[in-house]
Amino acid sequence: MTASAAPEAPARHIARRAQGLRDGALARLLSLAQEAGAADLAVGTPLLPATPPPVVDAAVSALRAGRNQYESPAGAAALRERIARSLSTPADPRTEITVTAGGTEALCVALQALVDPGDEVVVLEPFYENFLGAITLAGGVPRFVPLEPPLWRYDSRTLRRSFGPRTRVMLLNTPANPTGRALDLDELNEIAALCERWNTTVVSDEVYSSLVYDGARHLSVADVPALRDRSVVIGSLSKSHAVSGWRLGHLRAPADLTAVLRRVHEVTTSGTAAPLQAALGSTGLTDAGTSERLRQLQSARDRTVALFERLGLRFGSIQGGCFAFGRIDGVTDEDGETFAARLLREHGVLVAPGRPFFATAERARPYVRIAFNRPPDMLDDVERRLFGSRRTASASASQIRSTP
């Protein structure tokens, strides 16, 4: 009996905001790594440092104690207080801190609250992949300001030209994914002057604020007096506490703006997991940036860079975060997607091509991103795979390639 053909899907109206979304290239990489049995250095899932055991124990205790119902949409009071105390510039936990379902929801809430369709958002390039999706959902128009390697600094004239009457938001990421660059005080003061002139709000993704290396201190936009009252800071506990699956982020903003952000947050998720908030509210956050954890990550950074420099890749300074952004054009004529596919096929090591982090394929061509928040035994395995015998894994450039 011949199987009947599948019925054709009906003609559907799809909202323009959804039509404009790219496929999630990095999410696909996570599945690909699992299927190929690869050593995954593509996705930033935190394997180092380990999730603190007291945090896990506290979550189990909260579940067993019955903390299984709705929490306040603004977030558990104890967790908001802990977050506020962890900040270098004080914030009022009652009126200026909101707990969100990860940094991703915080990003979307901020842009939904600040951007109308057709409004412009200034974005430094390369950028975190989800920035474009969040701008698109809000109906915004990105204005890209290229950062120039190897220092990943912007040109002041180009930055000034990117602002105009419809500029509502400048979207920052410091320390940055994928480059590891942290913006300095001179840059933030220059951005503050432009934002004041054009009545623009800074939305600053600072999810790697506790992962800053070489003895440096994180500089938040909220630490800059000229930006404090015209900024929204996005934070997350995913990388610092290795609890990315818990989806716990937060927003910090002036009280009047926080009131608006909370209304949008209530419409989107209404809140996030009560027992997990209770766990981190009871155990505290100060251990996230301890010298031992930073030492582990800094050592992993240095070793990862050294391994790939042996292959001929080149890297700039990595001031924070958990990624190394490498240039491959000194060792191959391939683009990043083809190089990543070959590395997976021949060595069973998966890295992320640069395409998801740029507006155009041309600028992305010579780059790959490598996650270094990995334990020593995994880096031992990567070294064996890269410099030992070759292996075969089924992967092609089309499997790794992101949607243009």
FIZA-283193 format. One record per residue (C-alpha): residue number from 1; chain; x, y, z. Coordinates in pm, whole numbers. Layout:
BEGIN
+-----+---+--------+--------+--------+
!   k ! c !     xx !     yy !     zz !
+-----+---+--------+--------+--------+
! NUM ! A !      X !      Y !      Z !
...
+-----+---+--------+--------+--------+
END
This chain:
BEGIN
+-----+---+--------+--------+--------+
!   k ! c !     xx !     yy !     zz !
+-----+---+--------+--------+--------+
!   1 ! A !      0 !      0 !      0 !
!   2 ! A !    144 !    331 !   -104 !
!   3 ! A !    167 !    590 !    168 !
!   4 ! A !    -33 !    898 !     89 !
!   5 ! A !    152 !   1225 !     39 !
!   6 ! A !    162 !   1458 !    333 !
!   7 ! A !    -98 !   1732 !    301 !
!   8 ! A !     27 !   2073 !    201 !
!   9 ! A !     50 !   2325 !    481 !
!  10 ! A !   -214 !   2596 !    453 !
!  11 ! A !   -111 !   2943 !    350 !
!  12 ! A !    -33 !   3128 !    669 !
!  13 ! A !     27 !   3485 !    766 !
!  14 ! A !    357 !   3506 !    953 !
!  15 ! A !    435 !   3826 !   1142 !
!  16 ! A !    723 !   4023 !    996 !
!  17 ! A !    896 !   4021 !   1334 !
!  18 ! A !    913 !   3641 !   1315 !
!  19 ! A !   1002 !   3627 !    946 !
!  20 ! A !   1308 !   3841 !   1012 !
!  21 ! A !   1459 !   3611 !   1273 !
!  22 ! A !   1774 !   3415 !   1191 !
!  23 ! A !   1792 !   3048 !   1277 !
!  24 ! A !   1978 !   2991 !   1603 !
!  25 ! A !   2316 !   2879 !   1469 !
!  26 ! A !   2472 !   2830 !   1811 !
!  27 ! A !   2179 !   2624 !   1938 !
!  28 ! A !   2227 !   2392 !   1640 !
!  29 ! A !   2593 !   2353 !   1729 !
!  30 ! A !   2501 !   2213 !   2069 !
!  31 ! A !   2298 !   1935 !   1905 !
!  32 ! A !   2571 !   1873 !   1649 !
!  33 ! A !   2838 !   1830 !   1916 !
!  34 ! A !   2626 !   1571 !   2095 !
!  35 ! A !   2550 !   1379 !   1775 !
!  36 ! A !   2914 !   1372 !   1661 !
!  37 ! A !   3065 !   1280 !   1997 !
!  38 ! A !   3282 !   1589 !   1968 !
!  39 ! A !   3479 !   1785 !   2221 !
!  40 ! A !   3252 !   2087 !   2233 !
!  41 ! A !   3432 !   2421 !   2245 !
!  42 ! A !   3159 !   2595 !   2045 !
!  43 ! A !   2887 !   2666 !   2298 !
!  44 ! A !   2948 !   2852 !   2623 !
!  45 ! A !   2773 !   2596 !   2845 !
!  46 ! A !   2974 !   2638 !   3166 !
!  47 ! A !   3173 !   2329 !   3259 !
!  48 ! A !   3421 !   2537 !   3460 !
!  49 ! A !   3386 !   2641 !   3735 !
!  50 ! A !   3166 !   2361 !   3864 !
!  51 ! A !   2821 !   2439 !   4000 !
!  52 ! A !   2875 !   2511 !   4373 !
!  53 ! A !   2742 !   2211 !   4572 !
!  54 ! A !   2584 !   2434 !   4842 !
!  55 ! A !   2371 !   2596 !   4573 !
!  56 ! A !   2246 !   2257 !   4451 !
!  57 ! A !   2176 !   2144 !   4808 !
!  58 ! A !   1985 !   2464 !   4876 !
!  59 ! A !   1772 !   2411 !   4564 !
!  60 ! A !   1684 !   2057 !   4670 !
!  61 ! A !   1595 !   2182 !   5018 !
!  62 ! A !   1374 !   2456 !   4873 !
!  63 ! A !   1191 !   2203 !   4656 !
!  64 ! A !   1133 !   1969 !   4949 !
!  65 ! A !   1024 !   2258 !   5170 !
!  66 ! A !    745 !   2343 !   4928 !
!  67 ! A !    884 !   2649 !   4745 !
!  68 ! A !    708 !   2526 !   4433 !
!  69 ! A !    449 !   2794 !   4359 !
!  70 ! A !    456 !   3141 !   4207 !
!  71 ! A !    715 !   3387 !   4327 !
!  72 ! A !    676 !   3764 !   4307 !
!  73 ! A !    718 !   3865 !   3939 !
!  74 ! A !    986 !   4113 !   4047 !
!  75 ! A !   1184 !   3825 !   4195 !
!  76 ! A !   1238 !   3677 !   4540 !
!  77 ! A !   1325 !   3955 !   4783 !
!  78 ! A !   1627 !   3772 !   4926 !
!  79 ! A !   1776 !   3717 !   4580 !
!  80 ! A !   1720 !   4078 !   4476 !
!  81 ! A !   1896 !   4189 !   4794 !
!  82 ! A !   2189 !   3957 !   4721 !
!  83 ! A !   2215 !   4089 !   4365 !
!  84 ! A !   2204 !   4451 !   4482 !
!  85 ! A !   2480 !   4387 !   4737 !
!  86 ! A !   2700 !   4227 !   4470 !
!  87 ! A !   2704 !   4544 !   4257 !
!  88 ! A !   2993 !   4789 !   4268 !
!  89 ! A !   2753 !   5086 !   4263 !
!  90 ! A !   2459 !   5045 !   4503 !
!  91 ! A !   2108 !   4975 !   4376 !
!  92 ! A !   1777 !   4958 !   4562 !
!  93 ! A !   1662 !   4594 !   4550 !
!  94 ! A !   1298 !   4697 !   4599 !
!  95 ! A !   1274 !   4941 !   4309 !
!  96 ! A !   1576 !   4888 !   4080 !
!  97 ! A !   1635 !   4510 !   4053 !
!  98 ! A !   1415 !   4262 !   3863 !
!  99 ! A !   1483 !   3887 !   3838 !
! 100 ! A !   1426 !   3748 !   3487 !
! 101 ! A !   1424 !   3414 !   3308 !
! 102 ! A !   1791 !   3439 !   3214 !
! 103 ! A !   1980 !   3721 !   3051 !
! 104 ! A !   1798 !   3651 !   2724 !
! 105 ! A !   1459 !   3745 !   2864 !
! 106 ! A !   1616 !   4049 !   3028 !
! 107 ! A !   1747 !   4160 !   2687 !
! 108 ! A !   1410 !   4114 !   2518 !
! 109 ! A !   1224 !   4291 !   2800 !
! 110 ! A !   1458 !   4590 !   2782 !
! 111 ! A !   1420 !   4633 !   2407 !
! 112 ! A !   1045 !   4576 !   2410 !
! 113 ! A !   1019 !   4851 !   2671 !
! 114 ! A !   1240 !   5102 !   2489 !
! 115 ! A !   1208 !   5044 !   2113 !
! 116 ! A !    912 !   5109 !   1882 !
! 117 ! A !    894 !   4971 !   1526 !
! 118 ! A !   1133 !   5169 !   1307 !
! 119 ! A !   1343 !   5297 !   1595 !
! 120 ! A !   1718 !   5253 !   1565 !
! 121 ! A !   1951 !   5055 !   1791 !
! 122 ! A !   2327 !   5114 !   1776 !
! 123 ! A !   2520 !   4786 !   1799 !
! 124 ! A !   2894 !   4728 !   1819 !
! 125 ! A !   3007 !   4456 !   1577 !
! 126 ! A !   3095 !   4172 !   1638 !
! 127 ! A !   2799 !   4119 !   1868 !
! 128 ! A !   2628 !   3850 !   2074 !
! 129 ! A !   2409 !   3648 !   1837 !
! 130 ! A !   2082 !   3707 !   2027 !
! 131 ! A !   2112 !   4084 !   1995 !
! 132 ! A !   1977 !   4081 !   1640 !
! 133 ! A !   1683 !   3859 !   1727 !
! 134 ! A !   1582 !   4080 !   2019 !
! 135 ! A !   1606 !   4393 !   1802 !
! 136 ! A !   1398 !   4228 !   1530 !
! 137 ! A !   1125 !   4121 !   1773 !
! 138 ! A !   1100 !   4479 !   1898 !
! 139 ! A !   1071 !   4608 !   1539 !
! 140 ! A !   1399 !   4796 !   1570 !
! 141 ! A !   1656 !   4874 !   1304 !
! 142 ! A !   2019 !   4790 !   1391 !
! 143 ! A !   2292 !   5043 !   1314 !
! 144 ! A !   2623 !   4859 !   1318 !
! 145 ! A !   2947 !   5015 !   1438 !
! 146 ! A !   3243 !   4794 !   1344 !
! 147 ! A !   3510 !   4722 !   1603 !
! 148 ! A !   3857 !   4694 !   1455 !
! 149 ! A !   4089 !   4405 !   1550 !
! 150 ! A !   4306 !   4319 !   1726 !
! 151 ! A !   4209 !   4566 !   2002 !
! 152 ! A !   3841 !   4566 !   1906 !
! 153 ! A !   3795 !   4941 !   1939 !
! 154 ! A !   3544 !   5156 !   1752 !
! 155 ! A !   3621 !   5462 !   1543 !
! 156 ! A !   3475 !   5770 !   1716 !
! 157 ! A !   3363 !   5932 !   1392 !
! 158 ! A !   3179 !   5619 !   1284 !
! 159 ! A !   3012 !   5597 !   1624 !
! 160 ! A !   2895 !   5959 !   1607 !
! 161 ! A !   2750 !   5907 !   1258 !
! 162 ! A !   2548 !   5608 !   1381 !
! 163 ! A !   2335 !   5824 !   1612 !
! 164 ! A !   2036 !   6023 !   1492 !
! 165 ! A !   1682 !   6137 !   1577 !
! 166 ! A !   1546 !   5781 !   1586 !
! 167 ! A !   1826 !   5632 !   1798 !
! 168 ! A !   1653 !   5496 !   2106 !
! 169 ! A !   1907 !   5244 !   2239 !
! 170 ! A !   2278 !   5175 !   2228 !
! 171 ! A !   2328 !   4806 !   2296 !
! 172 ! A !   2656 !   4716 !   2467 !
! 173 ! A !   2819 !   4393 !   2586 !
! 174 ! A !   3107 !   4432 !   2830 !
! 175 ! A !   3303 !   4209 !   2871 !
! 176 ! A !   3199 !   4106 !   2523 !
! 177 ! A !   3092 !   3783 !   2363 !
! 178 ! A !   3271 !   3686 !   2138 !
! 179 ! A !   3581 !   3907 !   2169 !
! 180 ! A !   3641 !   3921 !   2546 !
! 181 ! A !   3690 !   4299 !   2523 !
! 182 ! A !   3584 !   4523 !   2814 !
! 183 ! A !   3493 !   4885 !   2741 !
! 184 ! A !   3701 !   5141 !   2929 !
! 185 ! A !   3601 !   5462 !   3106 !
! 186 ! A !   3695 !   5692 !   2818 !
! 187 ! A !   3476 !   5493 !   2581 !
! 188 ! A !   3183 !   5489 !   2821 !
! 189 ! A !   3210 !   5864 !   2879 !
! 190 ! A !   3210 !   5921 !   2503 !
! 191 ! A !   2904 !   5700 !   2468 !
! 192 ! A !   2738 !   5887 !   2755 !
! 193 ! A !   2783 !   6221 !   2578 !
! 194 ! A !   2621 !   6087 !   2260 !
! 195 ! A !   2335 !   5931 !   2455 !
! 196 ! A !   2269 !   6258 !   2634 !
! 197 ! A !   2269 !   6453 !   2307 !
! 198 ! A !   2025 !   6215 !   2136 !
! 199 ! A !   1819 !   6114 !   2443 !
! 200 ! A !   1929 !   5753 !   2403 !
! 201 ! A !   1926 !   5475 !   2664 !
! 202 ! A !   2217 !   5236 !   2701 !
! 203 ! A !   2126 !   4870 !   2742 !
! 204 ! A !   2441 !   4698 !   2868 !
! 205 ! A !   2473 !   4320 !   2872 !
! 206 ! A !   2714 !   4255 !   3160 !
! 207 ! A !   2655 !   3885 !   3217 !
! 208 ! A !   3034 !   3827 !   3243 !
! 209 ! A !   3089 !   4095 !   3506 !
! 210 ! A !   3231 !   3845 !   3755 !
! 211 ! A !   3462 !   3689 !   3494 !
! 212 ! A !   3728 !   3958 !   3450 !
! 213 ! A !   4095 !   3857 !   3443 !
! 214 ! A !   4451 !   3968 !   3509 !
! 215 ! A !   4363 !   4158 !   3824 !
! 216 ! A !   4124 !   4398 !   3651 !
! 217 ! A !   3792 !   4517 !   3796 !
! 218 ! A !   3466 !   4512 !   3604 !
! 219 ! A !   3345 !   4859 !   3504 !
! 220 ! A !   2966 !   4874 !   3472 !
! 221 ! A !   2780 !   5146 !   3289 !
! 222 ! A !   2604 !   5201 !   3623 !
! 223 ! A !   2943 !   5296 !   3770 !
! 224 ! A !   2965 !   5590 !   3527 !
! 225 ! A !   2774 !   5889 !   3670 !
! 226 ! A !   2673 !   6020 !   3327 !
! 227 ! A !   2518 !   5683 !   3234 !
! 228 ! A !   2370 !   5566 !   3563 !
! 229 ! A !   2029 !   5727 !   3511 !
! 230 ! A !   2002 !   5649 !   3143 !
! 231 ! A !   2105 !   5282 !   3145 !
! 232 ! A !   1964 !   4934 !   3184 !
! 233 ! A !   2211 !   4667 !   3298 !
! 234 ! A !   2155 !   4299 !   3214 !
! 235 ! A !   2306 !   4041 !   3448 !
! 236 ! A !   2300 !   3664 !   3473 !
! 237 ! A !   2403 !   3386 !   3709 !
! 238 ! A !   2438 !   3128 !   3429 !
! 239 ! A !   2814 !   3145 !   3376 !
! 240 ! A !   2929 !   3272 !   3715 !
! 241 ! A !   2758 !   2989 !   3904 !
! 242 ! A !   2744 !   2731 !   3623 !
! 243 ! A !   2364 !   2717 !   3642 !
! 244 ! A !   2275 !   2804 !   3282 !
! 245 ! A !   1983 !   2560 !   3291 !
! 246 ! A !   1825 !   2744 !   3584 !
! 247 ! A !   1758 !   3052 !   3368 !
! 248 ! A !   1822 !   3321 !   3627 !
! 249 ! A !   1908 !   3668 !   3505 !
! 250 ! A !   1829 !   4017 !   3621 !
! 251 ! A !   1775 !   4377 !   3518 !
! 252 ! A !   1909 !   4681 !   3697 !
! 253 ! A !   1758 !   5019 !   3605 !
! 254 ! A !   1640 !   5345 !   3765 !
! 255 ! A !   1315 !   5308 !   3958 !
! 256 ! A !   1090 !   5480 !   3701 !
! 257 ! A !   1224 !   5263 !   3420 !
! 258 ! A !   1216 !   4949 !   3637 !
! 259 ! A !    841 !   5000 !   3679 !
! 260 ! A !    802 !   4980 !   3299 !
! 261 ! A !   1040 !   4685 !   3264 !
! 262 ! A !    847 !   4490 !   3528 !
! 263 ! A !    519 !   4541 !   3341 !
! 264 ! A !    675 !   4398 !   3024 !
! 265 ! A !    835 !   4116 !   3225 !
! 266 ! A !    499 !   4022 !   3377 !
! 267 ! A !    348 !   3991 !   3029 !
! 268 ! A !    632 !   3777 !   2894 !
! 269 ! A !    707 !   3527 !   3173 !
! 270 ! A !    543 !   3662 !   3490 !
! 271 ! A !    842 !   3530 !   3682 !
! 272 ! A !   1098 !   3254 !   3710 !
! 273 ! A !   1151 !   2940 !   3917 !
! 274 ! A !   1082 !   3004 !   4286 !
! 275 ! A !   1295 !   2724 !   4440 !
! 276 ! A !   1598 !   2816 !   4230 !
! 277 ! A !   1570 !   3180 !   4332 !
! 278 ! A !   1542 !   3067 !   4693 !
! 279 ! A !   1859 !   2860 !   4657 !
! 280 ! A !   2072 !   3148 !   4537 !
! 281 ! A !   1904 !   3393 !   4770 !
! 282 ! A !   1998 !   3181 !   5069 !
! 283 ! A !   2353 !   3081 !   4970 !
! 284 ! A !   2475 !   3412 !   4833 !
! 285 ! A !   2655 !   3536 !   4525 !
! 286 ! A !   2991 !   3654 !   4649 !
! 287 ! A !   3164 !   3322 !   4581 !
! 288 ! A !   3115 !   3367 !   4205 !
! 289 ! A !   3412 !   3597 !   4165 !
! 290 ! A !   3654 !   3440 !   4410 !
! 291 ! A !   4021 !   3441 !   4320 !
! 292 ! A !   4027 !   3060 !   4293 !
! 293 ! A !   3746 !   3050 !   4036 !
! 294 ! A !   3906 !   3329 !   3837 !
! 295 ! A !   4242 !   3153 !   3856 !
! 296 ! A !   4088 !   2836 !   3711 !
! 297 ! A !   3924 !   3022 !   3426 !
! 298 ! A !   4230 !   3235 !   3352 !
! 299 ! A !   4442 !   2920 !   3337 !
! 300 ! A !   4187 !   2759 !   3101 !
! 301 ! A !   4191 !   3074 !   2887 !
! 302 ! A !   4569 !   3072 !   2857 !
! 303 ! A !   4589 !   2701 !   2782 !
! 304 ! A !   4312 !   2714 !   2520 !
! 305 ! A !   4475 !   3005 !   2342 !
! 306 ! A !   4813 !   2829 !   2348 !
! 307 ! A !   4663 !   2511 !   2198 !
! 308 ! A !   4506 !   2693 !   1906 !
! 309 ! A !   4807 !   2917 !   1854 !
! 310 ! A !   4993 !   2592 !   1787 !
! 311 ! A !   4751 !   2545 !   1496 !
! 312 ! A !   4837 !   2893 !   1370 !
! 313 ! A !   4538 !   3091 !   1497 !
! 314 ! A !   4586 !   3446 !   1626 !
! 315 ! A !   4410 !   3606 !   1922 !
! 316 ! A !   4372 !   3951 !   2072 !
! 317 ! A !   4365 !   4028 !   2443 !
! 318 ! A !   4084 !   3847 !   2629 !
! 319 ! A !   3992 !   4067 !   2924 !
! 320 ! A !   3680 !   3884 !   3038 !
! 321 ! A !   3409 !   3632 !   2960 !
! 322 ! A !   3463 !   3272 !   2853 !
! 323 ! A !   3544 !   3290 !   2481 !
! 324 ! A !   3855 !   3327 !   2266 !
! 325 ! A !   3796 !   3482 !   1923 !
! 326 ! A !   4057 !   3355 !   1683 !
! 327 ! A !   4168 !   3452 !   1332 !
! 328 ! A !   4233 !   3161 !   1098 !
! 329 ! A !   4352 !   3349 !    787 !
! 330 ! A !   4717 !   3304 !    884 !
! 331 ! A !   4685 !   2927 !    851 !
! 332 ! A !   4414 !   2863 !    589 !
! 333 ! A !   4222 !   3021 !    302 !
! 334 ! A !   3901 !   2862 !    428 !
! 335 ! A !   3620 !   3061 !    580 !
! 336 ! A !   3529 !   3001 !    942 !
! 337 ! A !   3244 !   2764 !    860 !
! 338 ! A !   3458 !   2541 !    638 !
! 339 ! A !   3745 !   2544 !    887 !
! 340 ! A !   3511 !   2449 !   1173 !
! 341 ! A !   3363 !   2164 !    968 !
! 342 ! A !   3710 !   2031 !    886 !
! 343 ! A !   3821 !   2056 !   1250 !
! 344 ! A !   3518 !   1853 !   1352 !
! 345 ! A !   3559 !   1599 !   1072 !
! 346 ! A !   3932 !   1541 !   1116 !
! 347 ! A !   3979 !   1591 !   1490 !
! 348 ! A !   3639 !   1570 !   1657 !
! 349 ! A !   3674 !   1921 !   1800 !
! 350 ! A !   3385 !   2162 !   1755 !
! 351 ! A !   3432 !   2540 !   1749 !
! 352 ! A !   3185 !   2808 !   1642 !
! 353 ! A !   3236 !   2988 !   1311 !
! 354 ! A !   3233 !   3365 !   1323 !
! 355 ! A !   2924 !   3416 !   1108 !
! 356 ! A !   2661 !   3448 !   1386 !
! 357 ! A !   2849 !   3745 !   1533 !
! 358 ! A !   2858 !   3970 !   1226 !
! 359 ! A !   2606 !   4139 !   1001 !
! 360 ! A !   2786 !   4023 !    686 !
! 361 ! A !   2965 !   3704 !    586 !
! 362 ! A !   3262 !   3901 !    456 !
! 363 ! A !   3364 !   4038 !    795 !
! 364 ! A !   3299 !   3703 !    961 !
! 365 ! A !   3509 !   3502 !    717 !
! 366 ! A !   3841 !   3474 !    908 !
! 367 ! A !   3704 !   3410 !   1259 !
! 368 ! A !   3606 !   3126 !   1488 !
! 369 ! A !   3494 !   3143 !   1851 !
! 370 ! A !   3629 !   2898 !   2108 !
! 371 ! A !   3479 !   2847 !   2456 !
! 372 ! A !   3743 !   2801 !   2723 !
! 373 ! A !   3528 !   2749 !   3033 !
! 374 ! A !   3629 !   2385 !   3027 !
! 375 ! A !   3801 !   2167 !   3293 !
! 376 ! A !   4164 !   2054 !   3255 !
! 377 ! A !   4076 !   1694 !   3163 !
! 378 ! A !   3864 !   1816 !   2872 !
! 379 ! A !   4145 !   2040 !   2749 !
! 380 ! A !   4376 !   1736 !   2777 !
! 381 ! A !   4135 !   1555 !   2547 !
! 382 ! A !   4125 !   1847 !   2303 !
! 383 ! A !   4505 !   1849 !   2291 !
! 384 ! A !   4511 !   1476 !   2212 !
! 385 ! A !   4250 !   1520 !   1941 !
! 386 ! A !   4425 !   1814 !   1778 !
! 387 ! A !   4780 !   1685 !   1789 !
! 388 ! A !   4732 !   1309 !   1804 !
! 389 ! A !   4584 !   1085 !   1536 !
! 390 ! A !   4310 !   1206 !   1307 !
! 391 ! A !   3961 !   1072 !   1332 !
! 392 ! A !   3648 !   1085 !   1118 !
! 393 ! A !   3328 !   1249 !   1224 !
! 394 ! A !   3029 !   1303 !    999 !
! 395 ! A !   2992 !   1676 !    959 !
! 396 ! A !   2985 !   1918 !    674 !
! 397 ! A !   3002 !   2292 !    636 !
! 398 ! A !   2630 !   2294 !    566 !
! 399 ! A !   2561 !   2145 !    911 !
! 400 ! A !   2765 !   2415 !   1083 !
! 401 ! A !   2675 !   2708 !    858 !
! 402 ! A !   2448 !   2973 !   1007 !
! 403 ! A !   2164 !   3126 !    812 !
! 404 ! A !   2279 !   3449 !    639 !
+-----+---+--------+--------+--------+
END
